[in-house]
Amino acid sequence: MTPPLPQTPAWDLDGPYGPERWFGQPGQYEQVILAGELVSLDPADGELHLLRARAANCAHPGPWPFAFRFCPKCGTALQPPAGARGAETWSSPGNAASGQPAPASTGTPDPLQRTELPMPGPSRLDFVVAGTPPHLLAFDQTTGRLHAWREGPSGVFEGGRWRELATLPASVNLPRWSWAAAAFGAGFALPGDGGPLWVSLSAKSAVPIAAKPALGVRRSLGGAAALEGRALVPVLADDALSLAFWTSSEGGWRRAPVANGDAAAASQVFSAPSVNAREAFWVGEHGQLFARAGGEGIACEYRPWRDGWRPMRGVRPVLSPNGVFHQLGRLDGRQAFEALLPPGATPQRREFDRYVTSCGSAAFSRMTRFREPWEPKRIEYRGEGDAFLVPLLAFDADRFLVASCSPRNALLGFIDADGASGAAVECRIMFAGASVALTDLRATIRTGSAWEIVPVVHGGSLLVYDLRGNRCHRWPLAAAGPRDA
């Protein structure tokens, strides 16, 4: 419920997390409303970080709105707020189209400033950055417990801690390569075993309210996607493949029928979605699910793979500069890329003689980076002879977070959902820039699958979670860092 408005002048300003309404006179503000909720201006209440409010070294210390750059009473420059801008957030697979954080995340991790974040445990966590302002949330797939990071008094992470919010009425037994939460607005969608949930978040306390799945839905078949103001989740409903979608609390969860989505189409689990500006794709063992949102409706269709081609579902699709996704798979013992295209488009397939790993906007094969695997332009990184690179996150077209993994003969089991052996592989977290040198970020993870290394960007920091060890490494994202060191 929207709080009652005081009978004082109101100032509508742009804040880092959306529109803010400040009540009172400048220098004598009484209260602020953000995302429909009151935010206290008393520093003792510990809520000013929600506004990224500014202060001044003058006789008028504030707090002042984020939109102000100078004290309106004397002109003194206002101090920048602690923490990051609201756009500096990303959670895996986040923007699953490109594996890229928001454009505001332009910094680079500094290996000398690596620390570890205390984790709730023992847990097997997945992460999502959601809400307005954005909360860093950790969800335990096994128990359904949802934790939120509570910011410290001197910054996002300094002095902060995890606190348990609730136990959601859901567990998630989807494979790691299938998991994805979809965040937009004031909440996020979760692909629960009994069907998708929508979790609404309070702007101030992140107390969750979970909305139950649509009637007739039996279970989720893949990760959630955010598209055109909707959350979409493939589901099994009435013994057929359907697409559950959420637009608002008033409408709740609804279902869209999937063309060709018969019982055979619903007998498989789909990979985490790949999303561009208008479309979403889910890759299954036997076919692909396509969805396009427009106006009030959703068009969705399932199409089986042709000619016996089968995808490597544990490998993310490569996104071409023209906006087309290409999924790596196998055909008659050979590797080939199949284009993920809307219905009616001409099929495209390209053969390739090596296995690759991808974070969307680039592909890696052993120690080589390609913009597109079938193009001659490439970068050969220097590294140990027995290692291979797995991209975890793209900061932009030339800067990547990667894991340098060994031994090389573990590659197939490490990246492929069907071939994973679970054997431990040693992975050194590295920064790859435009030069051939790699920067060691001084964190080593031993794990059996690329999907057990989870990157997150939040609050001006890069986080890398080691699922098997339940450890979380943290690096501040500096404006100037080891770009090509």
Protein Blocks (a to p, Z undefined) as FASTA:
>chain_A
ZZddddbdddddddfkbccddedjehiafbdceehiacdfbfklopmmmnopacdddfbn
bjadfklmbdfknopacdddedjdfklgcddekjmknopacfklmbccdfklgccddddd
ddddddddedjddddddddfknopacdddddfkbjknopacddfbdcdbddfbdfklgcc
ddehjbdcdddfkbpcdddddfklopacdddddehiabdcbdcddeehiacddddeehia
cddddfbfklopaddddehiafklmmcccddddddfkbccdddfkbccddddehjbccdd
ddddeehiacdfkbccdddfkopacddddeehiacddddddehiacdddddfbdcddehj
accehjaccfblkbmbdcdddddfkbccddfbdfblmbccddddddfklmmmmmmmklog
oiacddddddddfblbdcdehiacddfbfklpccddeehiacdddfklopacdddddfbd
cfkZZ
